[in-house]
């Protein structure tokens, strides 16, 4: 019931690694990430009780059937697929993983078709094939169990987008643009350029130390001691970049729609910040052996990586919002992502709106 109680960080331990990968994907971020997915699945925490009807176990897989009882008196039958990972039963989503892969392939093929249309004699056959694949995926989506609806809706939205692209292909009046999300992300890193410079300088110190060791101007023990300190100081500088970015996002009116989530993210990151400070202090005075350092450093680095991933998801969601706004303001019918979608483009017909999105984003930060 962790999801029902809004304990989103605790929810992750109940999902398989494949399910977590799916929930942390870019398109899942557009649906609000794990929080949005769990709120949709629990009807915003309105589950009263869960009744288990049947359990079927086969090897390391299992199916659990039950009934959700909501506070308003409504009920909903569910079937959950489980898999055993590291000795623990966890929820998995095999059907959606397969659908997601098939939809990825379809989107890529549609991108190829838009960027480099086939000869007129082959166009009808290609469009027929693409539409048949759309219909097949749609039928499979319709067969999804109700308890997967919060994921299914995201796939449905993507499928609708693919259908729109196919129908728009033959229309000469469609106004199409593309965006480099990676380039647009630079607005966030530029907003904390002073903190980034500290990390760059620290990396330079590490490189210089390595050169000194290779030149044998310092001993192995001196190298190990200094490298340990620089390594943890670099990680602290990287963590400060993320915290500084979150602070700027929280302070900006342009991020008011996600301010509460960002504040929660910062609060959850505070123990990591505290442990990082303690580790830096301990290393600087030399009161730590190599084994203890590696253990503590690995724990902090893993926590930082998770924070960095969540921050990237939030930034990506805002980039998409701004791209939508720019597209509507400029009258575009379709916006494609440059990476892994566009192989060729006619610059006279498909416009790059990355700079417009960056300009809008920069006003937020």
N, C-alpha and C positions, 0 to 999 in steps of 0.2 A: 504493500500500500504506500510505498515511499513516493511514487509518482502522484498518487492521490493527495498526499500531504505536502506536495510541492518541494520535496527533498530531491532536487534534480541531480545533484552531484552523487547522491547515494544510488540513484536509479541505475547508473552505468554498470554497476557490478552485477546486475541481474541480466545483462544482455551479452550475447556471444560477441567475439571479436568481429565477425562478419557483420553482425547487426549494428555494432558501434561504428564500424567504418561507413555503413550506409547512413546512419543518423548524423555523422559528422561530415557528410559529403556536401558539396557546394549547393546542390539543389535542396538538400534538407535544411541548410542554413536559410534559404529563402522562405521556408515554411516556419521559421522561428527557432530552428535548431532543436535540441533535445527538449527544451522548455515548451516550445510551441507544439511539438509532437505529443508530449505527455499531457499537456493541457487539453489537447483535442481528444486524446484517447480516454481521458478520465472525465471528460465534460467539465473541465475546470474544477477538478477535485470533488465531484458530486457523487462518487461511488460510496455506498453505505457498507455493503458487505460483498464478499466474493464466495460463491458456493461452488465447490469442486464436485463434479458429477462423475467423472471417469478419468482414469489414468492408464495409459498404455505405454509400456517400456519395451524397446527392442534394441538391445545392445547399448550403444551410447546415444541413442535417440529416443525421444518420447513425445507423446501427444497428450495434452491435458485438456479435457473438456469441462466447461463450467458455465455458470450464470453470474452476470454482474447485476447487483441490485442497487439501483440509484436512489438517492434521497427523495426524489419526487414520485417514487413508487414504480417507475418503469424498470424493466429488466432487459437484459441482452445476453444471448447465448454466444459463447466464445470457444474457440479451439486454438490453443497455443502450441507451437512446435518448439521443443526443447532439445538442447544438445549438451553433452557432458564435456566441459572444458576444465582441465586441471582439477578433476575430481568434484566439480560443482555443476549442478544443473543450471543452464542459462537459456534465455529466450533467443531463438534464432528466427530469421525471416528468409528462408530459402527461395520462396516464390518471388519475392520482391528483388532479391539479388539477381535472379535470372532475368526478370523483367527489366531491371535497370540496365543490365548489360546489353540486352536486345535493343532497348531504346537508345542507348549510347551509340550503337552501331547504326541504327536508323537515322539518328540526327547527323551522324558523320556523313552518311551517304547522301542525305538531303543537302548537306553543305557542299559536297562535291558537285551535286546536280546544279545547285544555284550558281556556284562559282564557275563551272565549266559545263554548260548545257550540251547534251549530246546532239548529233545531227537531227534535223526535223523528222527524218524517217524512223528514228529510234525513240523519239520523245514519248509517244503514246505508250510504247511498251514499258519504258522506264517508269513513267507516271503510274501505270497500272500496277507494276510490281511494288512501288512505294506505297500506294494506297492499300494494296493487299496486306502488306506488312503492318500498316497502321490498323487495319481492321482486325488482324490476328492478335495484336497486342491489346486492342480494345476489348476483345472477347475474353482474353486472359485476365485483364483488369476487372471485368465484370464478375469473374468467378472468384475473386479474392474474398476471404472471410471478412466479416464485419469488423473483427478486432484489428485488422490491418488497414482500416479505412483511412487513418490519419497519414499513413505512408502512401496509400493508393491515390489519395487526392493530389499529392505532389506529382506522382507519375502521370495522372490524368492531365494536369496542367501542362506538363511537358509534351504529352502526346497531342494536346490541343494546339500547342505551338508548332509542332511538326506538321500537323494537318494544315495549319494556316500557311506555313512556308510553301508547302506543295501547291496549295490553291493559288498563292500569290505569284508563283513562278511564271505562269502564263500571262500575268497582267502587266502590261507595260507602264501602268500608272503608279505602281507600287514604289514608294520611296524607301530605300534600304540604306542602313548605316552599319558600321561595325565599331567595336571598341576593344582596346587592349586593357583588360582588367589588371594585368601585371603593371603596366605603365601607370594606370590610374592609381594604383596602390602607393605609388611614390609620393603622393600628396601626404599620406599619413607619416611616412618616414621623414619627409622634408620638414614636417611640423615639429619634429624633435631632432633637428639636425645637430644641435649642440650636444645632445646625449649620444647621438650616433658617432660624432667625432671622437668622443671619449673612448668608445669601443674600438674605433679604427686605430686610435693611438695605442691602445692597450695591445691590439693585435700586432702593431708594429714593434712594440717592445718584445713580444714573444718571438717574432721573427729575428730580431737583433740578438736575442739571447741564444737562439738556436745556431745562428751564425758564429757566435763567440765559442760555443761548445764545439762546433765542427772544426773551428780553427785552433782548438785546444788552448784557448786563453783562459778558460775557467775549468775547475775540476768537476767531476761527475756529481759530487755531493753539493757543490755550489749550484750547479745547473738544476739538479732535482729540487732543491729548496726554492730557488727563484722561479722555476717553471711552475711549481705548485701554487705559489702566491699569484703569479700573473694569470694562471689559468682560472682561478676562482675570481680574481678581480675582473677578468673579461666577462665571465658569466654574470657577475653582478652588474656590469655596465649594460649588458644585453637585457637583463631584467629591468633595469632602470628605464630603458627605452620603452618597454611595454607599459610599465606603470605610468611613465610620462605621457604616453599616447592615450591611455585610458583617462588620465586626468584631463587632458585637453578635450576629449570627446564628451566627458561628463559636464564640463564647463560650457560646452557649446550648445546653443539653442537648436542647432541643426541636428543634434542627436537626442533631443528631448524625448522622442518616441522610444528610445532604448536606454534612457538614463538609469532607470531602476535596475535593469539587467547589468549595465556597466558598473554601477555602484556595488552590486552584489558580487560581481566578478573581482572587483578590487578588494572587497572585504575578504573574500575567500583566498586571495593571493597574499594577504598580510602575513600569515604564518611563514610563507615562503620567503618574503622579504626579511622577516626577523631572523630566520635560520641562515639566510645568506649573510647578513651582517655578522652574526655570531661566528660563522665559518671563516669569513674574511679576517676577523679579529684574531681568532685562534691560530690561523695559518701565519699571520704576520708576527706573532710572538713566538712561533715555532713550537707550540705545545700540542703537537698532533703527529702521529706516525702515518706512514704511507697508506696502510690498510684502512685506518679510520677515516683518513681524508678521502680516499676513493669511495668508500661507502657513503659518506655524507655528501660528497660532491655529486655522486650519481643520483642520489635521492632528490637533491635540489635541482639538478639539471632536468630530471624527468618531470618534476613539478613545473619548472619553467616552460618546458616544451608543451605541456598541456595548456598552460596559460596562453602561450603564444598562439597555439592553434585556435583557441576560443576567441582570442582577439582578432585573428585573421578572419574568422567566420563573421564576426560583427562588422568588420571593415568591408568585407565582401558584400554583405547584405546592404550596407549603406551605398556602396558603389552601384549596385543594381537599382536601388531606389532613385539615385541621382540620374542614372542612365535613362530610366523610365521618364523622369521629369524632362530631361533635355530632349528626348525623342518626341515627347508630346508637344513641347514648346516649339520645336523645329519642324513638326509635321511629318515625322518619319513613321512608316507603317511597320517596319521590322528592323530590329537591331540584333546583329550577330556578334558572337565573341570571336575575336581574331584567332586566338590560339586554339589549335586542334579542330577548327571548324572551317576556316577559309583557307583554301589552297591557292586559289587565284581570284583576283577581283579586278573588275574594270573600274579604275579610279574615277571615270567620268560618270558612273552610275551608282557606285557604292561609296559612301562618304565615311571617313574616319572621324568619329565624334569624341575621340579620347580627350583631346585638348579642351573641348567644351565641358566634358564631365569633370576634368581636373580643375578647370576654372571655377565651376560651381562648388566642387568639394572644398577647394581652398578657402572659400568664403565661410565654411563651417568651422574651419580650424584656425 
